[in-house]
Amino acid sequence: MTADLPDYVLDPSPLAMFTRLQRVGLHLERLQAEAMAAVDMSFADYTLLATLHREPAPHALPVSRLAELVIRPMGSITQVVDRLERSGLVCRQLDPGDRRRVLIELTAEGIDLAARGDDAYRVSRERVLAELPEADLVRVDGAITRLLAVLESDQDLPQSA
């Protein structure tokens, strides 16, 4: 496969590394869409449902925290929440600890769909990762974890104009 890639993708420079990361991202999007097609859901919807599903019962978070965790702007999250609420997968509840805050909570149907999405996504991931030896998985995961920490830190810095 790598023999079919242009030299600019295989170049060891930092620019080419970002090109490779972009290609990895595109492949991940394809894999995610394939997995979610099995449960008739978009990956954006799954991400929100899965994030809530990982929270302890009652599987709820404030919308601002949800936006932070799924790395989406508030307007985008509100649109997804509205769509999922219309579908009966989430509901809005007043936060019992602070009635000024609204929590987004999974419904029973949302819990079921999140679990089915988890299963579909796991099958796709396992199929791809089975191609890599354990030592490579550990090494790649360590490097990605460090890169993610740098990117998360960079996101928090004020950007110059």
CORSUL-V940197 format. One record per residue. N is the residue number from 1. PHI is phi in radians with two decimals (* if undefined). Layout:
N&PHI, N&PHI
This chain:
1&*, 2&-1.13, 3&-1.13, 4&-1.46, 5&-1.50, 6&-1.15, 7&-0.98, 8&-1.13, 9&-1.45, 10&-1.56, 11&-0.94, 12&-1.38, 13&-1.26, 14&-1.01, 15&-1.04, 16&-1.18, 17&-1.06, 18&-1.19, 19&-1.11, 20&-1.14, 21&-1.07, 22&-1.08, 23&-1.11, 24&-1.04, 25&-1.03, 26&-1.15, 27&-1.14, 28&-1.08, 29&-1.05, 30&-1.09, 31&-1.08, 32&-1.14, 33&-1.11, 34&-1.07, 35&-1.11, 36&-1.32, 37&-1.06, 38&-1.12, 39&-2.07, 40&0.95, 41&-2.56, 42&-1.38, 43&-1.20, 44&-1.07, 45&-1.16, 46&-1.06, 47&-1.00, 48&-1.17, 49&-1.09, 50&-1.15, 51&-1.10, 52&-1.15, 53&-1.10, 54&-1.34, 55&-1.32, 56&-1.10, 57&-0.93, 58&-1.62, 59&0.97, 60&-2.42, 61&-2.57, 62&-1.14, 63&-1.04, 64&-1.13, 65&-1.21, 66&-1.05, 67&-1.06, 68&-1.10, 69&-1.23, 70&-1.67, 71&0.94, 72&-2.34, 73&-1.17, 74&-0.94, 75&-1.04, 76&-1.16, 77&-1.12, 78&-1.04, 79&-1.09, 80&-1.14, 81&-1.06, 82&-1.01, 83&-1.12, 84&-1.18, 85&-1.17, 86&-1.07, 87&-1.45, 88&1.38, 89&-1.66, 90&-2.39, 91&-2.45, 92&-1.66, 93&-2.31, 94&-1.21, 95&-1.22, 96&-1.10, 97&-1.49, 98&-2.76, 99&-1.15, 100&-1.42, 101&-1.76, 102&-1.89, 103&-1.78, 104&-1.74, 105&-2.17, 106&-1.22, 107&-1.55, 108&-1.03, 109&-1.14, 110&-1.15, 111&-1.09, 112&-1.10, 113&-1.19, 114&-1.07, 115&-1.13, 116&-1.16, 117&-1.12, 118&-0.98, 119&-1.11, 120&-1.10, 121&-1.21, 122&-1.04, 123&-1.05, 124&-1.13, 125&-1.08, 126&-1.09, 127&-1.06, 128&-1.26, 129&-1.19, 130&-1.09, 131&-1.37, 132&-1.90, 133&-1.13, 134&-0.94, 135&-1.07, 136&-1.15, 137&-1.04, 138&-1.12, 139&-1.15, 140&-1.11, 141&-1.09, 142&-1.09, 143&-1.18, 144&-1.14, 145&-1.08, 146&-1.17, 147&-1.10, 148&-1.07, 149&-1.07, 150&-1.15, 151&-1.13, 152&-1.12, 153&-1.15, 154&-1.12, 155&-1.09, 156&-1.42, 157&-1.45, 158&-1.15, 159&-1.59, 160&-1.38, 161&-1.44
